[in-house]
């Protein structure tokens, strides 16, 4: 999908740069006109090289500004403007030098007064090739700047191709417009030509990069909604750092380098940039996950949509290989008939085993004696003993503690965390905070509440602070998922 916004910004920048470059040319032309009556233009090749360097710098500044604006980062804006301006000046200078050589070899001996068809075609070829060389070198210079900033050789190649096509088009128009003679004055001829070459370079570079991009990310939720970032290098950094490839600002829960999107053999994988940093893919908290087109990546309060042409092109049958594989919790073992697959104990007549919690009958109480409330530690101990017919149940369906189940009655609550003294202690889940969240039953309804965790609490893939629960809801804390029953 081509980003119309990015292409439009580049075209507008090229238009402004073309007019600004023409204004510089007209000042130099008024101060240093050619002494040869047969030739319209600047006094000598040195002045043409000076103009070409200035023109390239102006065009580079305009395109660098657009590149910086697309990232939404002030630091990247300054860096892009500086890199593009310098690269544009060098590219324009070298390009015009090579173009002058080509012009001299092909059409330098043709006097301006010669209006024959062959002479015109020869000059048209000479001007087109000369300006094409100018454009391709300028495009390569801008591409080098873009490649240095983004680390992408692919974007360098596309920028150079756009510059070459833009230069060829500008040179062709310049010579073609000159045929109109009195109907097309030299200032108008140069205005149209310089504007065309700048717009063509800007447009074709942007269009080539958009049409041939292989993977990109679009911000769905959070600051910069709708902004798109192209993924075109081996490792793309997502984080709060202004120099990150995909900067996400305004959320202190996001690390400066939070997630890395790694590219290998045309496919992409998202991995945590450091141990303890978590993110969710399609609502599941993970430390690493292969990505496919349409995946939703959530990092704290930010949500990104990943797009990839490679996985989009597969048929439904072969696309199954890109689906997230089911979690594996250890090697397969032989389970005896009637035994629990988690603890290995034989189930009783009620279907209970050593890891079953909340299904056994309560201990009979003396008449008139109230049952003592159970603590979270008792609820999650190995011995079954929660009141039958109580409130909602909660089953851990994914994560290091998968297979455990509890039931809470009215007024009871259970804390979830990595701390050993948490009611639901999952010490092996390194993405969980020590005291991550707690669930409770209030007024007959189950409620989950985040306790200030680092990586957040999610219900059905959406981050929550406090949320009423319904049967079938999935609570995600760290790498652990709990289903409400």
C-alpha positions in Angstrom: 0.0 0.0 0.0 1.4 3.4 -1.1 1.3 6.1 1.5 -0.3 9.0 -0.3 0.7 11.3 2.6 4.4 10.6 2.3 4.4 10.9 -1.5 2.5 14.2 -1.3 4.9 15.6 1.2 7.8 14.7 -1.1 6.2 16.3 -4.1 5.5 19.5 -2.2 9.1 19.5 -0.9 10.4 19.0 -4.5 8.2 21.8 -5.8 9.4 24.2 -3.2 13.1 23.2 -3.7 12.7 23.6 -7.5 11.3 27.1 -7.3 13.9 28.1 -4.7 16.7 26.6 -6.8 15.5 28.5 -9.9 15.5 31.7 -7.9 19.1 31.1 -7.0 19.9 30.4 -10.7 18.2 33.6 -11.8 20.3 35.7 -9.4 23.5 34.0 -10.6 22.4 34.4 -14.2 21.8 38.2 -13.7 25.2 38.6 -12.0 27.3 36.3 -14.2 25.6 35.8 -17.7 27.4 33.9 -20.4 29.8 36.0 -22.6 29.0 33.7 -25.6 26.0 35.1 -27.5 25.4 31.6 -28.9 24.9 30.2 -25.4 22.3 31.1 -22.8 23.3 30.4 -19.2 26.0 31.2 -16.7 29.3 32.6 -17.4 31.4 29.4 -17.1 31.3 25.8 -16.0 32.5 26.9 -12.5 29.4 29.0 -12.0 27.3 26.1 -13.2 28.9 23.8 -10.7 28.3 26.4 -7.9 24.7 26.5 -8.9 24.4 22.8 -9.1 25.9 22.4 -5.6 23.4 25.0 -4.2 20.5 23.4 -6.0 21.4 20.0 -4.7 21.7 21.3 -1.2 18.3 23.0 -1.3 16.7 19.9 -2.7 18.4 17.8 0.0 17.3 20.1 2.7 13.7 19.9 1.5 13.7 16.1 1.3 15.6 15.7 4.6 12.9 17.9 6.2 10.2 15.5 4.9 12.1 12.4 6.1 12.5 13.9 9.6 8.8 14.9 9.7 7.8 11.4 8.7 9.6 10.0 11.8 8.1 12.5 14.2 11.4 13.0 16.0 13.1 16.4 16.4 16.6 14.8 16.6 16.0 12.7 13.5 14.6 15.8 11.8 17.9 17.8 12.5 20.0 14.8 11.6 18.1 14.2 8.3 18.3 17.8 7.2 22.0 18.0 7.9 22.8 14.7 6.1 20.6 15.4 3.1 21.8 18.9 2.6 25.5 17.9 2.6 24.8 14.8 0.4 22.7 16.9 -2.0 25.4 19.5 -2.4 28.1 17.0 -3.1 25.8 15.0 -5.4 24.8 18.1 -7.3 28.5 19.2 -7.7 29.8 15.9 -8.9 26.7 15.3 -11.1 26.9 18.6 -13.0 30.6 18.0 -13.6 29.9 14.6 -15.2 26.9 16.1 -17.0 29.1 18.9 -18.5 31.5 16.3 -19.8 28.7 14.4 -21.4 27.2 17.6 -22.8 30.5 18.6 -24.3 31.1 15.2 -25.9 27.7 14.9 -27.5 26.4 18.3 -28.2 29.1 20.9 -27.5 29.9 21.6 -31.1 26.4 22.5 -32.2 25.8 26.2 -32.4 22.5 27.6 -31.0 21.6 29.1 -34.4 21.4 25.6 -35.9 17.7 24.7 -35.7 17.8 21.6 -37.9 16.1 18.4 -36.9 19.2 16.3 -36.5 20.9 19.1 -34.5 17.9 19.3 -32.3 17.7 15.6 -31.7 21.4 15.6 -31.0 21.1 18.4 -28.4 18.0 16.7 -27.0 20.0 13.5 -26.4 22.9 15.5 -25.0 20.8 17.5 -22.6 18.8 14.5 -21.5 21.9 12.4 -20.8 23.7 15.3 -19.1 20.9 16.2 -16.8 20.3 12.5 -16.3 23.8 12.1 -15.0 23.3 15.1 -12.8 20.1 13.6 -11.5 21.4 10.1 -10.8 24.5 11.4 -9.0 22.3 13.8 -6.9 19.9 10.9 -6.3 22.8 8.6 -5.2 24.0 11.3 -2.9 20.5 11.7 -1.3 20.2 7.9 -1.2 23.5 7.6 0.6 22.3 10.1 3.2 19.0 8.1 3.5 20.9 4.8 3.8 23.2 6.2 6.4 20.3 7.4 8.5 18.1 4.4 8.1 20.8 1.7 7.6 19.0 0.4 4.5 20.8 -0.3 1.3 17.5 -1.0 -0.4 16.3 2.6 0.2 19.6 3.9 -1.2 19.1 2.0 -4.4 15.5 3.2 -4.8 16.6 6.8 -4.1 19.3 6.6 -6.8 16.8 5.1 -9.3 14.4 7.9 -8.6 17.1 10.5 -9.0 18.1 9.1 -12.4 14.6 9.1 -13.8 14.0 12.6 -12.5 17.2 13.9 -14.0 16.4 12.4 -17.4 12.9 13.9 -17.4 14.2 17.3 -16.4 16.9 17.4 -19.1 14.4 16.2 -21.7 11.9 18.9 -20.8 14.6 21.6 -20.7 15.7 21.0 -24.2 12.2 20.4 -25.5 10.9 23.7 -24.1 13.8 25.5 -25.7 12.4 24.7 -29.1 9.4 27.0 -28.4 11.8 30.0 -28.8 10.0 33.3 -28.3 6.9 31.6 -26.8 9.1 30.3 -24.0 11.5 32.8 -22.5 14.7 31.5 -20.9 13.5 32.3 -17.3 10.3 30.4 -17.9 12.2 27.6 -19.5 14.6 27.3 -16.6 11.7 27.6 -14.1 9.8 24.8 -15.6 12.8 22.6 -16.1 14.4 23.1 -12.6 11.0 22.6 -11.0 10.4 19.4 -13.0 13.7 17.9 -12.2 13.3 18.6 -8.4 9.7 17.3 -8.4 10.6 14.3 -10.5 13.5 13.3 -8.2 11.4 13.8 -5.1 8.3 12.1 -6.5 10.0 9.1 -8.0 12.2 8.5 -5.0 9.2 8.5 -2.7 7.0 6.5 -5.1 9.8 3.8 -5.6 10.3 3.4 -1.9 6.5 3.1 -1.3 5.8 0.7 -4.2 8.7 -1.6 -3.5 8.7 -1.6 0.3 8.5 -5.1 1.7 7.4 -4.5 5.3 6.2 -1.6 7.3 4.5 -0.7 10.6 1.5 1.6 11.2 0.7 3.2 14.5 -2.9 2.5 15.5 -3.1 3.7 19.1 -1.1 6.4 20.8 0.8 9.5 19.8 1.4 9.7 16.1 -1.7 7.6 15.1 -1.7 6.8 11.4 2.1 7.3 11.0 3.8 4.6 9.0 7.4 3.4 9.3 9.2 1.3 6.7 11.1 -1.7 7.8 14.0 -2.1 5.4 17.1 -3.1 7.3 18.3 -6.2 9.3 17.3 -4.8 12.7 14.7 -2.2 13.3 14.5 -0.6 16.8 11.2 0.4 18.4 11.4 2.4 21.6 11.2 5.8 23.3 14.6 6.9 22.1 14.3 9.8 19.6 16.9 8.1 17.4 15.0 4.8 17.3 13.8 3.7 13.9 10.2 3.7 15.2 10.1 6.2 18.0 7.2 5.9 20.5 7.0 9.0 22.8 4.9 9.9 25.8 4.8 6.5 27.6 7.4 6.1 30.3 6.6 2.3 30.5 8.3 2.0 27.1 12.0 1.6 27.2 14.3 3.6 25.0 15.0 0.3 23.1 12.0 -1.9 23.8 11.4 -4.2 20.8 13.6 -5.2 17.9 12.2 -6.4 14.5 14.8 -8.6 13.0 14.8 -9.5 9.3 16.1 -12.8 8.0 15.5 -14.4 4.6 12.6 -12.0 3.8 10.7 -12.7 7.1 10.5 -10.7 10.3 10.6 -11.6 14.0 9.8 -9.3 16.9 12.0 -9.8 20.0 12.4 -8.0 23.3 15.4 -5.7 23.2 16.4 -6.7 26.7 15.4 -9.3 29.3 12.4 -8.3 31.3 10.8 -6.1 28.5 7.5 -7.4 27.3 5.2 -6.8 24.4 2.1 -8.5 23.1 1.4 -9.9 19.7 -2.3 -10.3 19.0 -3.0 -10.1 22.7 -0.5 -12.6 23.9 2.5 -11.5 26.0 5.7 -12.7 24.4 9.4 -12.4 24.5 9.8 -13.3 20.8 7.4 -14.0 18.0 7.5 -14.5 14.3 5.4 -11.8 12.5 3.0 -12.0 9.7 0.9 -9.5 7.8 -1.9 -8.0 9.9 -0.3 -8.8 13.3 -1.1 -6.3 16.1 1.9 -5.4 18.3 1.1 -3.8 21.7 3.9 -2.1 23.6 2.5 -0.7 26.9 -0.2 1.8 25.7 0.9 1.8 22.1 -0.5 -0.5 19.4 1.1 -1.0 16.1 -0.1 -2.9 13.0 2.6 -4.9 11.2 2.4 -5.4 7.4 4.5 -7.7 5.3 4.1 -8.5 1.6 5.7 -11.9 1.8 3.2 -13.4 4.2 0.3 -11.6 2.5 1.0 -13.4 -0.8 0.7 -16.9 0.5 -2.5 -18.9 0.0 -4.6 -19.8 3.0 -3.3 -23.3 3.1 0.4 -22.4 3.2 -0.2 -19.3 5.3 -0.8 -21.6 8.3 3.0 -21.9 8.7 3.1 -18.3 9.7 0.6 -18.7 12.5 1.9 -18.4 16.0 2.6 -21.9 17.2 0.9 -23.1 20.3 2.9 -22.7 23.5 5.0 -25.7 24.5 5.6 -26.5 28.1 8.0 -29.3 28.0 8.6 -32.6 26.2 5.7 -34.9 25.6 5.3 -37.7 28.2 3.2 -40.8 28.4 0.1 -40.3 30.6 -1.6 -43.2 32.1 -5.4 -43.5 31.6 -7.2 -41.4 34.2 -4.1 -39.5 35.2 -3.7 -35.7 35.3 -1.4 -34.6 32.4 0.1 -31.9 34.7 0.9 -33.6 38.0 0.7 -37.2 36.9 -1.6 -38.3 39.8 -4.7 -40.4 39.2 -7.9 -38.4 39.3 -10.6 -39.3 41.9 -14.3 -39.9 41.3 -14.9 -36.2 41.1 -12.1 -35.7 38.6 -9.8 -34.0 41.2 -6.0 -34.6 41.5 -3.0 -33.1 43.3 -3.0 -29.9 41.3 -6.8 -29.4 41.4 -7.9 -26.4 43.5 -11.3 -25.2 44.5 -13.4 -28.4 43.7 -13.3 -30.3 47.0 -16.2 -30.3 49.5 -15.7 -28.0 52.5 -14.8 -29.3 55.9 -18.0 -29.7 58.0 -18.4 -26.9 60.6 -19.9 -27.1 64.0 -23.4 -25.8 64.3 -23.6 -22.1 64.5 -19.8 -21.7 63.8 -18.9 -19.6 60.8 -16.4 -20.9 58.3 -13.0 -19.2 58.6 -12.1 -17.3 55.5 -9.4 -18.9 53.4 -6.2 -17.0 52.5 -4.9 -16.8 49.0 -2.1 -19.2 50.0 -4.6 -21.8 51.1 -6.6 -21.4 47.9 -3.5 -22.0 45.8 -1.9 -24.7 47.9 -1.7 -28.3 46.7 -4.6 -29.5 48.9 -8.0 -29.1 47.4 -10.3 -27.2 49.7 -12.4 -24.4 48.2 -16.1 -24.2 48.8 -18.1 -26.0 46.2 -20.8 -24.1 44.4 -18.9 -20.9 45.0 -18.2 -18.0 42.6 -16.4 -17.8 39.3 -13.5 -20.0 38.4 -10.2 -19.0 36.9 -8.0 -21.4 34.8 -4.4 -20.7 33.9 -4.3 -21.7 30.3 -0.8 -20.5 29.2 2.5 -19.8 30.8 4.8 -21.5 33.3 1.8 -22.3 35.7 -0.6 -23.6 33.0 -3.1 -26.1 34.3 -3.8 -24.6 37.7 -7.4 -23.5 38.5 -9.1 -21.7 41.3 -12.5 -20.6 42.3 -13.2 -17.4 44.3 -16.3 -16.7 46.4 -18.0 -13.4 47.2 -15.6 -11.0 49.0 -12.4 -13.1 48.3 -9.4 -11.9 46.3 -6.1 -13.3 45.1 -3.0 -11.5 44.1 -1.0 -12.4 41.1 2.8 -11.9 40.9 6.3 -13.2 40.7 6.8 -12.8 44.4 6.8 -16.2 46.3 4.3 -14.9 48.8 1.8 -13.8 46.1 -1.5 -15.7 46.2 -0.9 -16.8 42.6 2.9 -17.0 42.6 4.4 -17.6 39.1 8.1 -17.1 39.8 9.2 -18.5 36.4 7.3 -15.7 34.5 10.0 -13.1 34.2 7.7 -10.7 32.4 5.4 -10.5 35.4 6.0 -7.9 38.2 6.5 -9.1 41.8 3.0 -7.8 42.6 1.4 -7.6 39.2 -2.4 -7.6 39.7 -5.2 -9.1 41.7 -8.6 -10.6 41.0 -11.6 -10.4 43.3 -15.3 -11.1 43.5 -17.4 -8.1 44.3 -21.2 -8.0 44.3 -21.2 -11.4 42.5 -19.0 -10.1 39.7 -15.3 -10.9 39.1 -12.9 -7.9 38.8 -9.3 -7.7 37.8 -7.1 -4.7 38.9 -3.6 -3.9 37.9 -1.3 -3.2 40.8 1.1 -0.8 39.1 2.9 -3.5 37.0 5.7 -2.7 34.6 4.3 -4.5 31.6 0.6 -4.0 32.2 -2.5 -6.2 32.7 -4.6 -7.1 29.6 -8.1 -8.4 29.2 -8.8 -9.8 25.7 -5.7 -8.0 24.4 -6.6 -4.5 25.7 -4.6 -3.0 28.5 -6.7 -2.2 31.6 -6.3 -0.7 35.0 -9.5 -2.2 36.4 -12.0 -4.3 34.5 -15.1 -6.3 35.3 -14.9 -9.8 33.9 -17.2 -12.1 32.1 -17.0 -15.9 31.4 -14.6 -16.5 28.5 -12.5 -13.4 29.1 -8.7 -13.9 28.9 -6.5 -12.1 31.4 -2.9 -11.7 30.3 -0.2 -10.9 32.9 3.3 -11.3 31.8 3.5 -14.6 29.8 0.6 -16.0 31.8 -2.9 -16.2 30.5 -6.0 -16.8 32.8 -9.4 -17.7 31.5 -12.5 -16.7 33.4 -15.0 -19.6 33.7 
